[in-house]
Amino acid sequence: MPLSFISEAEPGRFLQLEVSQGSFPVTRRPFTISSVAGNSVDIIFEAVGRGTEILAETKEGRSLRLLGPLGCGYRLNSGKWLLIGGGLGAAGFPGLAAGIDCDQVLLGASSRGKLLTIPGARTVAITEDGSSGTKGLVTDLLGSILWDSYGGIALCGPVPMMKAVIEAIPVKARANVQISAEAMMGCGWGACEGCSVPKAGGGFLKCCSDGPVFPADSIDWERWEGIH
């Protein structure tokens, strides 16, 4: 890939990938940039619909068109970082962890097979079925966290999970939290408004162009959870 593309593949940004050159799916699919190695970019995904099933069946060496990098990534605050992810919500963490002072990663998932590996990071895992780490939810890991010791906190996962984590974080530490939102997208650059996220104080933010990384306090969590 061109060096200009690689240099812009910052943590938190995403790609719009054409998964098929046929008539379906019509729109490209958004994928978080997981990590960058040399002149390649890695993405992590799960085959959950026909679009991602087609991508999973793609043979090595085939060319696919893409747009990107798109969106706004993480503000790389100084100091130590804590990363909190639920399931494949942690897909963007490998690249983020490589570019910051990552002190700890907390990962939650339904089962062992849904947990991701974050190379080089001190990781604590928890699963709903107890197949890896402690049995429970990622919020069960938050009781002993020294929130004031972190200059940055990254959070990504299902909306109810993120809302529960935000509510467990002391109010004075929430200003350091950045969330990476996930939404179905059409265009990927703000024209279609199909990926709206409720904004604190009223109105909406566009996940693709205003985000997908947002300050946690810019979101209306009650309205967003209601949508989900």
Backbone as numpy.savetxt, mean C-alpha at the origin, in Angstrom:
# Nx Ny Nz CAx CAy CAz Cx Cy Cz
14.34 -0.90 -18.38 13.51 0.30 -18.38 14.38 1.55 -18.38
13.89 2.67 -18.92 14.68 3.90 -18.94 15.06 4.36 -17.54
16.24 4.98 -17.43 16.69 5.45 -16.12 15.73 6.48 -15.54
15.10 7.31 -16.38 14.16 8.31 -15.88 12.98 7.64 -15.21
12.54 6.51 -15.76 11.43 5.77 -15.17 11.83 5.22 -13.81
12.99 4.61 -13.74 13.46 4.00 -12.50 13.63 5.07 -11.42
14.17 6.22 -11.77 14.42 7.27 -10.78 13.12 7.83 -10.21
12.02 7.70 -10.96 10.73 8.22 -10.50 9.89 7.16 -9.79
10.38 5.93 -9.73 9.63 4.84 -9.09 9.82 4.89 -7.57
9.28 5.94 -6.97 9.48 6.18 -5.55 8.49 5.35 -4.71
8.85 5.05 -3.46 7.95 4.27 -2.59 6.58 4.92 -2.46
5.55 4.13 -2.68 4.19 4.61 -2.56 3.53 4.92 -3.89
4.31 5.11 -4.96 3.74 5.38 -6.26 3.28 4.07 -6.91
2.59 4.17 -8.03 2.01 2.96 -8.62 2.10 2.97 -10.14
1.79 1.83 -10.73 1.77 1.65 -12.18 0.38 1.26 -12.62
-0.01 1.70 -13.81 -1.23 1.23 -14.45 -0.79 0.26 -15.55
-1.09 -1.01 -15.36 -0.57 -2.05 -16.24 -1.67 -2.65 -17.11
-1.41 -2.70 -18.41 -2.34 -3.34 -19.33 -2.14 -4.85 -19.22
-3.09 -5.54 -18.60 -2.90 -6.96 -18.34 -3.28 -7.82 -19.53
-3.98 -7.26 -20.50 -4.38 -8.02 -21.67 -4.49 -7.09 -22.87
-4.13 -7.58 -24.04 -4.26 -6.79 -25.26 -5.56 -7.15 -25.99
-6.41 -7.93 -25.33 -7.71 -8.27 -25.89 -8.77 -7.26 -25.51
-10.03 -7.63 -25.68 -11.13 -6.70 -25.39 -11.46 -6.62 -23.91
-10.93 -7.54 -23.09 -11.17 -7.52 -21.65 -9.86 -7.77 -20.93
-9.60 -7.08 -19.82 -10.36 -5.93 -19.32 -10.07 -4.67 -20.12
-11.02 -3.75 -20.11 -10.89 -2.53 -20.91 -9.83 -1.61 -20.33
-9.83 -1.43 -19.02 -8.90 -0.49 -18.39 -7.68 -1.20 -17.83
-6.60 -0.45 -17.69 -5.40 -0.98 -17.05 -5.68 -1.19 -15.56
-4.86 -2.00 -14.93 -5.00 -2.29 -13.52 -3.88 -1.60 -12.73
-4.20 -1.00 -11.56 -3.17 -0.33 -10.76 -2.43 -1.31 -9.85
-1.12 -1.15 -9.79 -0.29 -1.99 -8.92 0.75 -1.12 -8.22
0.83 -1.26 -6.92 1.84 -0.55 -6.14 3.24 -1.01 -6.55
4.15 -0.06 -6.64 5.55 -0.42 -6.88 6.09 -1.03 -5.59
6.47 -2.31 -5.68 6.93 -3.01 -4.48 8.38 -2.70 -4.19
9.22 -2.79 -5.20 10.64 -2.50 -5.03 11.27 -2.28 -6.39
12.46 -1.71 -6.36 13.23 -1.45 -7.58 14.59 -2.11 -7.42
14.99 -2.87 -8.45 16.29 -3.54 -8.42 16.94 -3.37 -9.79
18.05 -2.63 -9.83 18.71 -2.40 -11.11 17.80 -1.63 -12.04
17.52 -2.20 -13.21 16.64 -1.53 -14.17 15.27 -2.19 -14.24
14.88 -2.85 -13.15 13.57 -3.50 -13.12 12.76 -3.04 -11.91
11.44 -3.14 -12.06 10.51 -2.79 -11.00 9.68 -4.02 -10.66
9.54 -4.32 -9.38 8.77 -5.47 -8.95 7.39 -5.04 -8.47
6.38 -5.86 -8.77 5.05 -5.69 -8.20 4.64 -7.01 -7.58
3.77 -6.93 -6.57 3.24 -8.12 -5.90 1.73 -8.05 -6.00
1.10 -9.13 -6.43 -0.35 -9.11 -6.54 -0.91 -10.50 -6.29
-2.21 -10.54 -6.04 -2.94 -11.79 -5.85 -3.99 -11.90 -6.94
-4.16 -13.07 -7.52 -5.16 -13.29 -8.56 -6.53 -13.40 -7.90
-7.29 -12.29 -7.90 -8.59 -12.25 -7.23 -9.73 -11.97 -8.19
-9.44 -11.67 -9.43 -10.46 -11.41 -10.46 -9.90 -11.79 -11.80
-10.71 -11.66 -12.83 -10.26 -12.11 -14.14 -9.05 -11.33 -14.63
-9.00 -10.01 -14.33 -7.87 -9.22 -14.77 -6.55 -9.71 -14.21
-6.49 -9.91 -12.89 -5.25 -10.39 -12.28 -4.99 -11.86 -12.60
-6.04 -12.62 -12.88 -5.85 -14.01 -13.32 -5.13 -14.04 -14.67
-5.55 -13.13 -15.57 -4.89 -13.05 -16.88 -3.42 -12.68 -16.70
-3.15 -11.72 -15.80 -1.77 -11.30 -15.57 -0.95 -12.46 -15.00
-1.53 -13.23 -14.08 -0.82 -14.36 -13.49 -0.48 -15.43 -14.53
-1.29 -15.49 -15.59 -1.07 -16.49 -16.64 -0.11 -16.01 -17.73
0.33 -14.75 -17.63 1.20 -14.17 -18.65 2.56 -14.87 -18.65
3.02 -15.25 -19.83 4.28 -15.97 -19.96 5.47 -15.02 -19.86
6.57 -15.52 -19.32 7.80 -14.74 -19.21 8.25 -14.28 -20.59
8.67 -13.03 -20.68 9.16 -12.48 -21.93 8.14 -11.70 -22.72
6.87 -11.80 -22.34 5.84 -11.06 -23.06 5.87 -9.59 -22.67
5.64 -8.70 -23.63 5.64 -7.26 -23.38 4.22 -6.79 -23.07
4.09 -5.97 -22.02 2.82 -5.37 -21.64 3.02 -3.87 -21.51
2.06 -3.10 -21.96 2.16 -1.65 -21.87 1.78 -1.17 -20.47
2.41 -0.10 -20.04 2.09 0.44 -18.71 2.19 1.95 -18.72
1.54 2.55 -17.73 1.65 3.97 -17.46 2.27 4.13 -16.08
3.15 5.09 -15.94 3.69 5.32 -14.62 5.16 5.71 -14.66
5.71 5.90 -13.48 5.05 5.86 -12.17 4.04 7.01 -12.01
2.95 6.71 -11.32 1.87 7.66 -11.11 1.66 7.92 -9.62
0.92 8.99 -9.33 0.53 9.28 -7.96 1.63 9.89 -7.10
1.26 10.12 -5.86 2.17 10.71 -4.86 2.61 9.64 -3.87
3.90 9.57 -3.63 4.43 8.58 -2.71 4.58 9.09 -1.30
5.36 8.37 -0.50 5.57 8.72 0.90 6.48 9.93 1.05
6.17 10.78 2.03 7.12 11.80 2.47 8.11 11.08 3.38
9.36 11.06 2.99 10.35 10.27 3.72 10.91 11.06 4.90
10.12 11.10 5.97 10.50 11.82 7.18 11.78 11.24 7.77
12.53 12.09 8.46 13.73 11.62 9.15 13.33 10.85 10.40
14.28 10.15 10.96 14.02 9.36 12.16 13.64 7.93 11.84
13.36 7.19 12.89 12.99 5.79 12.73 11.55 5.67 12.24
11.29 4.57 11.53 9.96 4.32 10.96 9.38 3.02 11.49
8.06 3.03 11.62 7.29 1.83 11.92 6.35 1.60 10.75
6.34 0.37 10.23 5.47 0.00 9.12 4.43 -0.98 9.61
3.15 -0.73 9.29 2.06 -1.59 9.72 1.24 -1.97 8.50
1.16 -3.26 8.20 0.47 -3.70 7.00 -0.47 -4.84 7.24
-1.54 -4.87 6.46 -2.50 -5.97 6.51 -2.55 -6.68 5.18
-2.20 -7.97 5.16 -2.25 -8.75 3.93 -1.38 -8.15 2.84
-1.91 -8.13 1.60 -1.16 -7.58 0.49 -1.09 -6.06 0.54
-1.70 -5.46 1.56 -1.51 -4.04 1.78 -0.05 -3.69 2.00
0.75 -4.68 2.37 2.18 -4.46 2.61 3.01 -4.59 1.34
2.35 -4.67 0.18 3.08 -4.90 -1.07 4.09 -3.81 -1.38
3.85 -2.59 -0.94 4.78 -1.50 -1.20 5.86 -1.34 -0.15
5.84 -2.14 0.88 6.78 -1.98 1.99 8.23 -2.35 1.68
8.51 -3.35 0.82 9.93 -3.66 0.57 10.72 -2.46 0.06
10.17 -1.73 -0.90 10.87 -0.56 -1.42 10.95 0.56 -0.42
9.87 0.76 0.35 9.88 1.79 1.37 10.92 1.49 2.44
10.93 0.25 2.93 11.85 -0.13 4.00 13.31 0.04 3.58
13.59 -0.14 2.29 14.96 -0.02 1.80 15.44 1.42 1.77
14.51 2.39 1.79 14.89 3.78 1.65 14.77 4.61 2.90
14.47 3.97 4.04 14.28 4.69 5.29 15.03 3.97 6.41
14.98 4.56 7.59 15.50 3.89 8.78 14.34 3.09 9.38
14.15 1.90 8.85 13.01 1.07 9.25 13.33 0.30 10.53
12.68 0.67 11.61 12.94 0.04 12.89 12.18 -1.27 13.05
10.93 -1.29 12.59 10.10 -2.47 12.81 8.94 -2.50 11.82
8.53 -3.73 11.47 7.37 -3.94 10.60 6.40 -4.86 11.33
5.15 -4.44 11.41 4.09 -5.27 11.98 3.19 -5.72 10.84
3.05 -7.02 10.67 2.24 -7.54 9.57 1.13 -8.44 10.10
-0.07 -8.23 9.58 -1.19 -9.09 9.91 -1.79 -9.66 8.65
-2.35 -10.86 8.74 -2.98 -11.50 7.58 -3.93 -12.57 8.08
-4.76 -13.06 7.18 -5.70 -14.11 7.56 -5.00 -15.43 7.82
-3.91 -15.70 7.07 -3.18 -16.95 7.24 -1.73 -16.77 6.80
-0.91 -17.76 7.07 0.52 -17.71 6.76 0.77 -17.40 5.28
-0.03 -17.99 4.40 0.18 -17.81 2.97 -0.09 -16.40 2.48
-0.73 -15.57 3.30 -1.04 -14.19 2.93 0.00 -13.20 3.45
0.97 -13.69 4.23 1.99 -12.80 4.78 3.09 -12.54 3.76
3.55 -11.31 3.70 4.64 -10.96 2.81 5.95 -10.92 3.59
7.05 -11.03 2.87 8.37 -10.92 3.46 8.96 -9.55 3.12
9.44 -8.86 4.13 10.08 -7.55 3.92 11.57 -7.74 4.17
12.38 -7.86 3.12 13.81 -8.16 3.28 14.52 -7.15 4.18
15.31 -7.67 5.10 16.14 -6.83 5.95 15.43 -6.12 7.08
14.13 -6.32 7.21 13.38 -5.59 8.23 13.04 -6.50 9.41
13.08 -5.93 10.61 12.67 -6.67 11.81 11.14 -6.75 11.81
10.62 -7.94 11.62 9.19 -8.11 11.38 8.53 -8.94 12.46
7.37 -8.49 12.91 6.53 -9.25 13.82 5.23 -9.55 13.09
4.87 -10.83 13.03 3.68 -11.24 12.28 2.58 -11.75 13.20
1.35 -11.60 12.73 0.20 -12.13 13.43 -0.81 -12.59 12.38
-1.45 -13.73 12.62 -2.43 -14.25 11.66 -3.73 -14.59 12.37
-4.82 -14.43 11.64 -6.13 -14.69 12.23 -6.32 -16.16 12.59
-5.68 -17.06 11.84 -5.84 -18.49 12.12 -4.70 -19.06 12.95
-3.71 -18.23 13.29 -2.58 -18.68 14.11 -1.55 -19.51 13.38
-1.62 -19.55 12.05 -0.69 -20.38 11.29 0.73 -19.80 11.24
0.88 -18.51 11.59 2.21 -17.92 11.69 2.16 -16.80 12.72
3.17 -16.76 13.58 3.19 -15.74 14.63 2.06 -15.95 15.62
1.65 -14.88 16.24 0.56 -14.92 17.21 -0.77 -15.04 16.50
-1.76 -15.60 17.17 -3.11 -15.67 16.61 -3.87 -14.42 17.02
-4.41 -13.71 16.04 -5.18 -12.51 16.34 -5.12 -11.51 15.21
-5.35 -10.23 15.54 -5.35 -9.14 14.57 -4.14 -8.24 14.77
-3.79 -7.49 13.74 -2.60 -6.66 13.83 -2.74 -5.61 14.93
-3.95 -5.20 15.24 -4.14 -4.25 16.33 -3.71 -4.82 17.68
-3.66 -6.15 17.80 -3.22 -6.78 19.04 -1.72 -6.58 19.28
-0.99 -6.12 18.27 0.46 -5.93 18.39 0.83 -4.51 18.80
-0.14 -3.65 18.98 0.15 -2.23 19.15 0.34 -1.79 20.59
0.01 -2.63 21.55 0.00 -2.23 22.95 1.35 -1.78 23.49
2.44 -2.34 23.00 3.75 -2.02 23.54 4.56 -1.04 22.68
3.93 -0.47 21.66 4.66 0.42 20.76 4.93 1.77 21.44
6.17 2.24 21.33 6.55 3.57 21.84 6.38 4.57 20.70
5.18 5.09 20.56 4.82 5.90 19.41 5.68 7.15 19.25
6.08 7.75 20.34 6.86 8.98 20.26 8.26 8.77 19.69
8.70 7.53 19.58 10.05 7.26 19.08 10.12 7.21 17.56
8.96 7.36 16.90 8.95 7.23 15.44 8.70 8.56 14.74
9.58 8.85 13.77 9.40 10.03 12.94 8.44 9.79 11.80
8.24 8.52 11.46 7.33 8.17 10.39 6.63 6.85 10.68
5.35 6.79 10.36 4.57 5.56 10.51 3.81 5.35 9.20
4.04 4.21 8.56 3.36 3.88 7.31 2.32 2.81 7.59
1.14 2.99 7.01 0.02 2.09 7.26 -0.69 1.76 5.96
-0.94 0.49 5.71 -1.69 0.10 4.52 -2.39 -1.22 4.77
-3.60 -1.34 4.21 -4.38 -2.56 4.37 -5.85 -2.26 4.11
-6.74 -3.18 4.45 -8.17 -2.93 4.30 -8.60 -1.72 5.13
-9.60 -1.00 4.66 -10.03 0.23 5.34 -10.42 -0.01 6.80
-11.24 -1.03 7.13 -11.58 -1.24 8.54 -10.35 -1.50 9.41
-9.39 -2.23 8.87 -8.16 -2.50 9.62 -7.38 -1.21 9.86
-7.24 -0.38 8.83 -6.50 0.88 8.99 -7.21 1.80 9.98
-8.52 1.87 9.91 -9.27 2.72 10.84 -9.06 2.26 12.28
-9.07 0.94 12.49 -8.85 0.41 13.84 -7.45 0.74 14.35
-6.46 0.68 13.45 -5.09 1.03 13.86 -5.00 2.51 14.21
-5.57 3.37 13.37 -5.54 4.81 13.64 -6.15 5.12 15.01
-7.27 4.48 15.31 -7.94 4.73 16.59 -7.12 4.24 17.77
-6.21 3.30 17.55 -5.37 2.78 18.62 -4.10 3.61 18.83
-3.79 4.49 17.90 -2.59 5.32 18.00 -2.92 6.59 18.78
-2.09 6.98 19.75 -2.34 8.22 20.50 -2.50 9.40 19.56
-3.40 10.31 19.89 -3.73 11.44 19.02 -2.48 12.23 18.62
-1.58 12.46 19.57 -0.41 13.29 19.27 0.56 12.62 18.29
0.45 11.29 18.11 1.33 10.58 17.18 0.71 10.41 15.80
-0.56 10.72 15.67 -1.24 10.46 14.39 -0.75 11.36 13.26
-0.18 12.50 13.60 0.35 13.40 12.57 1.50 12.77 11.80
2.13 11.75 12.36 3.25 11.08 11.71 2.81 9.91 10.83
1.51 9.64 10.79 1.01 8.46 10.07 0.67 8.83 8.62
1.20 8.04 7.69 0.84 8.15 6.29 0.21 6.83 5.86
-0.92 6.92 5.20 -1.60 5.70 4.76 -1.52 5.60 3.24
-1.42 4.37 2.78 -1.44 4.11 1.34 -2.80 3.51 1.01
-3.60 4.26 0.25 -4.97 3.85 -0.06 -5.01 2.91 -1.26
-6.01 2.07 -1.27 -6.25 1.18 -2.40 -7.65 1.47 -2.93
-7.77 1.61 -4.24 -9.07 1.90 -4.83 -9.09 1.41 -6.27
-10.27 1.06 -6.75 -10.42 0.74 -8.16 -10.23 2.01 -8.97
-9.42 1.93 -10.02 -9.11 3.11 -10.82 -9.46 2.87 -12.28
-9.84 3.97 -12.94 -10.08 3.91 -14.36 -8.89 4.45 -15.11
-8.71 5.79 -15.03 -7.65 6.43 -15.81 -6.28 6.36 -15.14
-6.23 6.63 -13.82 -4.96 6.63 -13.11 -4.32 7.99 -12.95
-4.92 9.06 -13.53 -4.32 10.38 -13.39 -5.32 11.49 -13.05
-6.48 11.13 -12.53 -7.38 12.13 -11.97 -8.51 12.61 -12.84
-8.68 12.05 -14.03 -9.71 12.53 -14.94 -11.09 11.92 -14.67
-11.14 10.64 -14.33 -12.44 9.96 -14.25 -13.11 10.07 -12.89
-12.35 10.38 -11.85 -12.86 10.53 -10.48 -13.53 9.25 -9.96
-13.08 8.12 -10.46 -13.65 6.85 -10.02 -13.02 6.28 -8.77
-11.98 6.92 -8.25 -11.25 6.37 -7.10 -11.30 7.33 -5.92
-12.44 7.97 -5.72 -12.56 9.00 -4.69 -12.47 8.44 -3.27
-11.79 9.18 -2.42 -11.63 8.86 -1.00 -12.20 10.01 -0.19
-13.11 9.77 0.77 -13.71 10.86 1.55 -12.66 11.69 2.29
-12.77 12.98 2.15 -11.82 13.91 2.74 -12.33 14.44 4.07
-11.43 14.54 5.04 -11.80 15.13 6.33 -12.29 16.56 6.11
-13.43 16.88 6.71 -13.98 18.21 6.55 -14.93 18.35 5.38
-15.09 17.27 4.59 -16.01 17.30 3.47 -15.32 17.18 2.13
-16.06 16.75 1.14 -15.49 16.59 -0.18 -14.74 15.28 -0.33
-13.98 15.18 -1.41 -13.28 13.94 -1.72 -11.87 14.22 -2.23
-11.01 13.25 -2.03 -9.67 13.24 -2.60 -9.64 12.17 -3.69
-8.77 12.36 -4.67 -8.60 11.37 -5.72 -7.43 10.47 -5.35
-7.71 9.20 -5.22 -6.66 8.26 -4.81 -5.49 8.28 -5.77
-5.77 8.40 -7.06 -4.71 8.27 -8.06 -3.79 9.49 -8.13
-4.34 10.69 -8.00 -3.52 11.89 -8.19 -3.22 12.64 -6.89
-4.16 12.67 -5.95 -3.88 13.26 -4.64 -3.09 12.29 -3.77
-3.25 11.01 -4.03 -2.58 9.93 -3.32 -1.77 9.12 -4.31
-1.63 7.82 -4.08 -2.39 7.02 -3.11 -1.91 7.13 -1.66
-0.79 7.85 -1.43 -0.34 8.01 -0.06 -0.88 9.34 0.47
-1.56 9.27 1.63 -2.17 10.44 2.25 -1.75 10.54 3.72
-1.70 11.77 4.26 -1.61 11.88 5.72 -2.89 11.28 6.31
-2.77 10.50 7.35 -3.92 9.81 7.92 -5.00 10.78 8.36
-4.60 11.97 8.82 -5.59 12.91 9.32 -6.30 13.69 8.21
-5.97 13.41 6.94 -6.67 14.05 5.83 -7.90 13.26 5.39
-8.12 12.08 6.00 -9.19 11.16 5.61 -10.36 11.24 6.58
-11.58 11.19 6.05 -12.77 11.04 6.87 -13.00 9.54 7.04
-12.52 8.99 8.13 -12.51 7.54 8.31 -13.91 6.95 8.48
-14.80 7.67 9.10 -16.16 7.18 9.28 -16.85 7.00 7.92
-16.74 8.03 7.08 -17.37 7.94 5.76 -16.71 6.87 4.90
-15.37 6.77 4.99 -14.66 5.80 4.15 -15.02 4.37 4.56
-15.08 4.13 5.87 -15.47 2.79 6.31 -16.90 2.48 5.89
-17.79 3.47 5.89 -19.16 3.26 5.47 -19.26 2.82 4.03
-18.37 3.36 3.18 -18.35 2.97 1.78 -17.94 1.52 1.61
-17.07 1.07 2.51 -16.55 -0.30 2.41 -17.38 -1.27 3.24
